[in-house]
Each structure stands twice: as structure tokens, then as C-alpha cells.
Amino acid sequence: EVFEELTSHDLYQKFVKDPNAVQTYLNKNLKITGNVDSFSADSVARWTLNTQSEDGGVITVTFAELPSVTPAVGQPVVVQGLCAGYLAGDEILGGEIQLNQAVVVQ
């Protein structure tokens, strides 16, 4: 069951503005719409979603199984997975929200 459906931008803003957001979203099943920033598929498939934030923060998505699709950079995607935490950024790099055990939603 999906806890909440959000865009990558909206989810990231919740974490940036509310220090307690991790308590709300940790281990919750989230459905996220966003644009692919980068992707890799070595031993684990990992996509990075752009949050369109000024600080360059991202959502890192790790998949339960290798996705059958390979996205293009900038392509919009919908993924669903468990929120595994948030690493706050600094003045140079934005933060990172981690989404694990994800699947691509068609």
C-alpha cells in the first residue's frame, strides 16, 4: 500500500523544511514522480532523480531487481519504494533522500 504519492521536488522540500520529516517517511512506501538525473546498473541498479531544488539535492533510488527499462537522462519516471533515510547537504552539495527496494511503476 502506498503511503503517499509525491513529485521528487515536493518530497525533497518536505525534508529540507522539516527536520522531523524522516520520522514521518522512514520505511514508508512512497510513489515518486521525477526526472532521471543519472543511472547505473553495475551490481545494483541505481537511479538518481532530480529534485529541481536550488541546492542540487537528489533522490537516490535503488531497485529490488534490475529494471527492464533503461531511462534517458531527463526522462520522467514513476518509481515506488521504501524511504530509507535522508543525508543532509551542505553549502556545496544538496541533500540526498534514499529510496530502496524500488520498482518502476508503469
C-alpha positions as CSV (number, residue, x, y, z in Angstrom):
1,E,0.0,0.0,0.0
2,V,1.3,3.4,-1.0
3,F,1.8,5.8,2.0
4,E,2.0,8.9,-0.2
5,E,2.4,10.0,-3.9
6,L,4.7,12.9,-4.4
7,T,6.9,14.6,-7.0
8,S,10.6,14.4,-6.4
9,H,10.6,18.1,-5.8
10,D,7.8,18.1,-3.2
11,L,9.3,15.2,-1.3
12,Y,12.7,16.9,-1.1
13,Q,11.2,20.1,0.0
14,K,9.5,18.3,2.9
15,F,12.9,17.0,4.1
16,V,14.6,20.3,3.7
17,K,12.0,22.3,5.6
18,D,11.1,19.8,8.3
19,P,13.8,18.1,10.4
20,N,11.2,15.6,11.6
21,A,10.2,14.5,8.0
22,V,12.4,11.5,8.3
23,Q,10.3,10.2,11.2
24,T,7.2,10.6,9.0
25,Y,8.5,8.9,5.9
26,L,11.1,6.4,7.2
27,N,10.3,2.8,6.0
28,K,7.1,4.1,4.2
29,N,6.2,3.0,0.7
30,L,6.3,6.1,-1.5
31,K,5.4,6.6,-5.1
32,I,7.6,9.3,-6.6
33,T,7.4,11.0,-10.0
34,G,10.6,12.8,-11.2
35,N,13.1,13.2,-13.9
36,V,16.2,10.9,-14.2
37,D,19.4,12.8,-13.4
38,S,21.7,9.7,-13.8
39,F,21.6,5.9,-13.7
40,S,24.0,3.0,-13.2
41,A,23.5,-0.7,-13.4
42,D,26.6,-2.5,-12.1
43,S,25.8,-5.0,-9.3
44,V,22.8,-2.9,-8.2
45,A,20.6,-0.7,-10.4
46,R,20.6,2.8,-9.1
47,W,18.9,5.9,-10.5
48,T,19.2,9.5,-9.3
49,L,16.1,11.7,-9.6
50,N,16.4,15.4,-10.0
51,T,14.6,17.4,-7.3
52,Q,14.7,20.8,-9.2
53,S,16.0,22.3,-6.0
54,E,18.4,25.2,-5.9
55,D,20.9,23.3,-3.8
56,G,21.1,20.3,-6.2
57,G,19.6,17.8,-3.9
58,V,18.7,14.4,-5.3
59,I,16.7,11.2,-4.6
60,T,18.7,8.1,-5.0
61,V,16.6,5.1,-6.0
62,T,18.0,1.5,-5.5
63,F,15.9,-1.2,-7.1
64,A,14.8,-4.6,-5.8
65,E,15.6,-6.1,-9.2
66,L,17.2,-4.7,-12.3
67,P,14.5,-2.7,-14.1
68,S,13.6,-3.9,-17.6
69,V,13.8,-0.3,-18.9
70,T,16.8,2.0,-19.1
71,P,15.9,5.6,-18.8
72,A,17.4,8.5,-20.7
73,V,18.8,11.4,-18.6
74,G,16.0,13.9,-18.2
75,Q,13.2,11.3,-18.9
76,P,10.3,11.5,-16.5
77,V,9.7,8.3,-14.5
78,V,7.5,7.0,-11.7
79,V,9.0,4.7,-9.1
80,Q,7.8,3.2,-5.9
81,G,9.9,2.1,-2.9
82,L,10.7,2.4,0.8
83,C,12.2,5.6,2.2
84,A,15.5,4.6,3.8
85,G,16.6,8.0,5.1
86,Y,17.9,11.4,4.4
87,L,21.5,12.7,4.3
88,A,21.5,16.4,4.8
89,G,23.6,18.5,2.4
90,D,25.9,21.5,3.0
91,E,26.6,24.8,1.2
92,I,28.2,23.0,-1.8
93,L,26.0,19.9,-2.2
94,G,22.4,19.4,-1.6
95,G,20.9,16.5,0.4
96,E,20.0,13.0,-0.6
97,I,16.9,11.1,0.1
98,Q,17.3,7.3,-0.2
99,L,14.6,5.1,-1.7
100,N,15.2,1.4,-1.5
101,Q,13.6,-1.9,-2.8
102,A,12.1,0.2,-5.6
103,V,10.2,-0.8,-8.7
104,V,9.3,1.1,-11.8
105,V,5.6,1.9,-12.0
106,Q,4.2,1.7,-15.5
